[in-house]
């Protein structure tokens, strides 16, 4: 094996180790965020989301509450637009 090939192989191994380290940090962070999210949820929501990772929890919570937020925003805007200034 030539010196150039050994150098290239060493670079590839270092890159793989760096990638592995970054991936492990990402996974650890994902677990931490999931635990924090579960900790602030009501017991009912905790049961519903306990087998999900953080991304899945966020997606599911958006599905649950996005429609409600949209309706509340519509109702607030409707009430605001119906207000009239007194003369």
Backbone as JSON, one array per atom type, in Angstrom:
{
  "sequence": "XXXXXXXXXXXXXXXXXXXXXXXXXXXXXXXXXXXXXXXXXXXXXXXXXXXXXXXXXXXXXXXXXXXXXXXXXXXXXXXXXXXXXXX",
  "N": [[0.85, -1.16, 0.0], [0.58, 2.16, -0.85], [2.03, 5.22, 0.36], [0.43, 7.41, -0.12], [-2.12, 6.23, -0.42], [-2.43, 5.2, 2.16], [-2.53, 7.57, 3.61], [-4.89, 8.7, 2.57], [-6.74, 6.76, 3.41], [-6.53, 7.06, 6.14], [-7.56, 9.65, 6.41], [-10.22, 9.17, 5.64], [-11.04, 7.46, 7.71], [-10.82, 9.2, 9.9], [-12.77, 11.06, 9.19], [-15.06, 9.43, 9.27], [-15.11, 8.83, 12.01], [-15.54, 11.39, 13.08], [-18.06, 11.92, 11.97], [-19.54, 9.91, 13.21], [-19.36, 10.76, 15.88], [-20.69, 13.23, 15.77], [-23.23, 12.33, 15.0], [-23.93, 10.79, 17.24], [-24.06, 12.8, 19.18], [-26.2, 14.29, 18.16], [-28.28, 12.39, 18.41], [-28.31, 12.06, 21.21], [-29.03, 14.66, 21.99], [-31.58, 14.73, 20.85], [-32.94, 12.85, 22.42], [-32.79, 14.13, 24.91], [-34.35, 16.46, 24.4], [-36.82, 15.28, 23.84], [-37.4, 14.13, 26.35], [-37.61, 16.47, 27.92], [-39.81, 17.66, 26.69], [-41.83, 15.78, 27.25], [-41.85, 16.04, 30.02], [-43.1, 18.48, 30.51], [-45.66, 18.15, 29.67], [-49.18, 17.4, 30.04], [-50.41, 14.61, 31.99], [-52.11, 13.04, 30.37], [-51.36, 13.76, 27.72], [-48.71, 12.94, 27.9], [-48.92, 10.14, 28.06], [-49.93, 9.65, 25.52], [-47.79, 10.38, 23.9], [-45.49, 9.04, 24.72], [-44.03, 7.03, 23.42], [-42.8, 8.21, 21.28], [-40.37, 10.03, 19.32], [-38.79, 13.29, 19.6], [-39.25, 14.81, 17.2], [-41.49, 13.51, 16.1], [-43.32, 13.98, 18.14], [-43.6, 16.78, 18.03], [-44.7, 17.08, 15.46], [-47.13, 15.66, 15.79], [-48.36, 17.18, 17.84], [-48.68, 19.6, 16.49], [-50.57, 18.81, 14.56], [-52.73, 18.3, 16.26], [-53.24, 20.79, 17.59], [-53.04, 22.89, 15.74], [-55.28, 23.45, 14.1], [-57.09, 24.36, 16.02], [-55.8, 26.69, 16.92], [-55.87, 28.17, 14.58], [-58.63, 28.56, 14.31], [-59.17, 30.06, 16.63], [-57.69, 32.35, 16.04], [-59.09, 33.25, 13.8], [-61.6, 33.84, 14.98], [-60.87, 35.89, 16.76], [-59.92, 37.85, 14.96], [-62.27, 38.31, 13.52], [-63.94, 39.38, 15.53], [-62.49, 41.69, 16.12], [-62.62, 43.08, 13.66], [-65.3, 43.67, 13.59], [-65.64, 45.59, 15.44], [-66.48, 48.95, 16.19], [-65.66, 52.41, 16.02], [-66.55, 54.72, 18.52], [-68.66, 57.55, 18.11]],
  "CA": [[0.0, 0.0, 0.0], [1.42, 3.36, -0.97], [1.89, 6.22, 1.41], [-0.72, 8.25, -0.49], [-3.31, 5.46, -0.09], [-2.53, 5.14, 3.62], [-2.95, 8.9, 4.03], [-6.31, 8.84, 2.21], [-7.5, 5.87, 4.28], [-6.53, 7.7, 7.45], [-8.51, 10.76, 6.32], [-11.56, 8.6, 5.62], [-11.31, 6.98, 9.06], [-11.04, 10.37, 10.75], [-14.07, 11.61, 8.81], [-16.07, 8.52, 9.81], [-15.15, 9.01, 13.47], [-16.17, 12.68, 13.31], [-19.48, 11.75, 11.64], [-20.11, 9.09, 14.28], [-19.44, 11.61, 17.07], [-21.77, 14.2, 15.53], [-24.5, 11.6, 15.0], [-24.22, 10.43, 18.63], [-24.48, 14.05, 19.85], [-27.55, 14.58, 17.65], [-29.21, 11.44, 19.02], [-28.4, 12.4, 22.63], [-29.82, 15.89, 22.07], [-32.96, 14.39, 20.52], [-33.5, 12.19, 23.6], [-32.96, 15.18, 25.93], [-35.49, 17.3, 24.04], [-38.02, 14.46, 24.03], [-37.66, 14.04, 27.8], [-38.09, 17.78, 28.38], [-41.17, 17.85, 26.17], [-42.72, 14.92, 28.03], [-41.92, 16.53, 31.39], [-44.0, 19.64, 30.64], [-46.99, 17.79, 29.17], [-50.14, 16.83, 30.98], [-50.31, 13.15, 32.0], [-52.82, 12.49, 29.21], [-50.49, 13.93, 26.55], [-47.53, 12.11, 28.09], [-49.26, 8.76, 27.65], [-50.13, 9.64, 24.08], [-46.54, 10.65, 23.19], [-44.33, 8.44, 25.38], [-43.26, 6.16, 22.52], [-42.4, 9.0, 20.12], [-39.19, 10.89, 19.44], [-39.15, 14.7, 19.65], [-39.8, 15.25, 15.93], [-42.84, 12.96, 15.98], [-44.16, 14.69, 19.11], [-43.89, 18.11, 17.49], [-45.61, 16.89, 14.33], [-48.43, 15.27, 16.31], [-48.94, 18.32, 18.54], [-49.13, 20.54, 15.46], [-51.83, 18.3, 14.01], [-53.78, 18.43, 17.26], [-53.55, 22.15, 18.01], [-52.96, 23.89, 14.68], [-56.65, 23.81, 13.71], [-57.65, 25.13, 17.12], [-55.17, 28.01, 16.89], [-56.4, 28.86, 13.4], [-60.01, 28.95, 14.63], [-59.11, 31.16, 17.6], [-57.21, 33.52, 15.31], [-60.21, 33.71, 12.98], [-62.6, 34.43, 15.86], [-60.31, 37.15, 17.26], [-59.93, 38.8, 13.84], [-63.68, 38.62, 13.24], [-64.41, 40.3, 16.58], [-61.78, 42.96, 15.95], [-63.13, 43.78, 12.47], [-66.67, 44.07, 13.84], [-65.62, 46.74, 16.37], [-66.64, 50.27, 15.56], [-65.26, 53.49, 16.87], [-67.69, 55.53, 18.94], [-68.64, 58.88, 17.5]],
  "C": [[0.9, 1.24, 0.0], [1.13, 4.32, 0.18], [0.67, 7.1, 1.15], [-2.02, 7.52, -0.11], [-3.51, 5.37, 1.43], [-3.02, 6.47, 4.19], [-4.44, 9.1, 3.76], [-7.19, 7.97, 3.11], [-7.6, 6.46, 5.68], [-7.52, 8.86, 7.48], [-9.95, 10.25, 6.36], [-11.95, 8.11, 7.01], [-11.58, 8.13, 10.02], [-12.4, 11.0, 10.46], [-15.21, 10.74, 9.35], [-16.22, 8.69, 11.32], [-15.84, 10.33, 13.83], [-17.67, 12.59, 13.05], [-20.18, 10.96, 12.74], [-20.32, 9.92, 15.55], [-20.59, 12.61, 16.93], [-23.13, 13.53, 15.58], [-24.9, 11.24, 16.43], [-24.7, 11.66, 19.4], [-25.9, 14.4, 19.43], [-28.58, 13.67, 18.31], [-29.38, 11.74, 20.51], [-29.24, 13.65, 22.84], [-31.29, 15.6, 21.81], [-33.65, 13.72, 21.72], [-33.75, 13.23, 24.7], [-34.19, 16.04, 25.65], [-36.79, 16.54, 24.23], [-38.39, 14.33, 25.49], [-38.19, 15.35, 28.35], [-39.52, 18.03, 27.91], [-42.16, 17.02, 26.98], [-42.91, 15.47, 29.45], [-42.91, 17.68, 31.55], [-45.41, 19.35, 30.13], [-47.89, 17.31, 30.3], [-49.99, 15.31, 30.94], [-50.99, 12.49, 30.79], [-51.97, 12.58, 27.93], [-49.23, 13.09, 26.67], [-47.78, 10.68, 27.64], [-49.36, 8.64, 26.14], [-48.8, 9.73, 23.32], [-45.32, 9.91, 23.73], [-43.49, 7.56, 24.48], [-42.77, 6.88, 21.26], [-41.09, 9.72, 20.39], [-39.67, 12.34, 19.3], [-39.81, 15.17, 18.35], [-41.24, 14.77, 15.76], [-43.81, 13.65, 16.93], [-44.58, 16.05, 18.56], [-44.89, 18.02, 16.36], [-47.02, 16.57, 14.82], [-49.11, 16.42, 17.04], [-49.42, 19.4, 17.57], [-50.46, 20.1, 14.87], [-52.98, 18.51, 14.97], [-54.21, 19.88, 17.44], [-53.55, 23.2, 16.9], [-54.34, 24.37, 14.25], [-57.31, 24.68, 14.76], [-57.09, 26.55, 17.12], [-55.68, 28.83, 15.71], [-57.81, 29.37, 13.67], [-60.02, 30.12, 15.62], [-58.64, 32.45, 16.93], [-58.32, 34.12, 14.46], [-61.24, 34.43, 13.83], [-62.13, 35.78, 16.39], [-60.33, 38.22, 16.17], [-61.35, 39.25, 13.52], [-64.23, 39.62, 14.25], [-63.76, 41.66, 16.42], [-62.35, 43.75, 14.77], [-64.57, 44.26, 12.67], [-66.76, 45.26, 14.81], [-65.76, 48.03, 15.59], [-66.22, 51.33, 16.55], [-66.51, 54.28, 17.26], [-67.53, 56.94, 18.36], [-68.45, 59.96, 18.52]]
}
